[in-house]
Amino acid sequence: MATEPDEQELLRQFISIISRGSKSNTYKFALARAILNFSGSKNAEFVEQCISTAKDIPISYSFLAEYFMKCYWYQEKFRIRQNFDPNKLPNIIQILREEVFSKHSQPSDYDDLPVEIKENATKKVLHQVFGKEKQHTSQVVPRFQNIRQGNRSVKKEIFYINDEQNQRILVRPQAMEFFSKYRMLLDKFVVLEWSKFLENIRSTPGIVSKIEEPRFDRKSLKPSQKILEKFFYNCFYCGCAFEYPKLAIHVDHFIPFSFLFNNELWNLVLACKNCNLNKSDSLSYDFFDDLIQRNNSFRNKIPPLDYSLRKMDNGNGWEIELERLYDNCTRDFGFAEITREEILKR
């Protein structure tokens, strides 16, 4: 009778799968994070009960599909490509583009999407990503435990059994105990390997933060707004004087937040509501020189702005770095450009 793997063996196999196994897209990382997420606090009591009675822990394909939807929704919002071939997208990305991004203006948080849209898209993910292994449509669950041995890949069910008939996986109690005990460390490891894989495809700022649970804390813009309000009394785009109360003033990221994923002062401008909403998550080269002039003219008057520009300067001048980021955002990540006229329209 075969002995159950100990922690050391489980760790060795997990590292092998995540870091050394073959991968053409990021599914294996998402599946690992989904299982680790299941082992967390929401299911802690159920998981502990199964472990104490040496029972396999069932995780439904539906749970995995829902996790995939949320996980990849954020990354598609950031326009992060998930495989090397741009002409052959992973099914999850095709579904998101067809069923979600083409049909609805995107909120900051996944949970704010309409329920019907999420449900319809999740059903497609369940069918196309967690489908039938025998028909070779199941792309993630059976393949996850393929472990490289020499020049060949060997299938081992060291962590779970694929119970396809009942649309679930059965995580072995020893494996789930391992996942629960080291969940935080293992999740950090998966995020690191995921980001390394994506960096080989196409580099993007803040990539680790975009893979982990994204945070859209607009309250953090208030300190920057107070700094800028002391020096700027007109909309950066249309030039109109701000109306009072202060709620009429918006803070705009010249290069979209969803690309840079930071609130550096060099990239923030004050705008009226109309211009900010018109510009939205896009860029405008018509105002590129205006931003450079603004930063150069005021950096000596606004110490936090000067500090922000010095951090950005990589030795070639912050203007060159700004141009690189702008080009990278439009050319490589497909963020739309908008004209001066489109921003100023009333």
Disulfide bonds with the S-S distance in Angstrom:
none
